[in-house]
């Protein structure tokens, strides 16, 4: 881990609890927004390639039950 990251983590630990909670909430919202963007992109690519939920379910079943 770089010194910069260690310094940031140390500074976070020194924040008052309320500020830490606000930071955690902000990071959680940012992570969720990124996840949603990536999921939307994955769905778009799947549709573009003709992959639907039924195809995904069949693939999972084939792998899970070795059909």
N, C-alpha and C positions, 0 to 999 in steps of 0.2 A: 504494500500500500504506500502510495507516495506521501511525502511530507505534507503536501497541500491538503490531501484528503484527511490525514490524521489531524491536521490543524483545524479543519472544518468540523470534524467530529468532536474534537475537544471543545470548540466554541459552542457547538450545539448542546453539549452536556452542561455547559455553564449558563445556558439561558434559563430565565425563570420558567417555571412549569407552564404558565399560560402561553408564553411565547413558543415553547417547545410543542405544545399541543396545536397551536395555530400552524406551525411549520409542518407538523405531521399531517394535519388535515390538508394543507395545501399540496404536499407531496402525494397524498393519497388521491386527491382530485386529479392531479396531473397524470398520475399513473393510470387511473381509470380512463381518462380521456385518451391517452395514448393507446391503451388496450382496445378501446372502442374503434379508434381509427384503424388500427391494424386488423381487427376483426372485420370491419367493413371492407377493407381492401382484400382480405382473404376471401370473403363472400363474393366480391365482385369478380375476382380472378376465377373462382370456382364456377360461377355462372358462365363466364366467358368460355371456360373449357367444357361446359356442359355437365358439370358435376353438381348433382342435387343431393338433398338429404337422403333419399332412398339409396343412391349409389354409395354414400358414406356409410349408411347403416349396413349395407351388404358387405362392404369391405371390412368393417369392424367385425361383423359376424364371421366372415371367412377367416380372419386372423384369430379371433377368439376361439372358434370351434374347429379350426383347421379343415375347412371344407374345400 
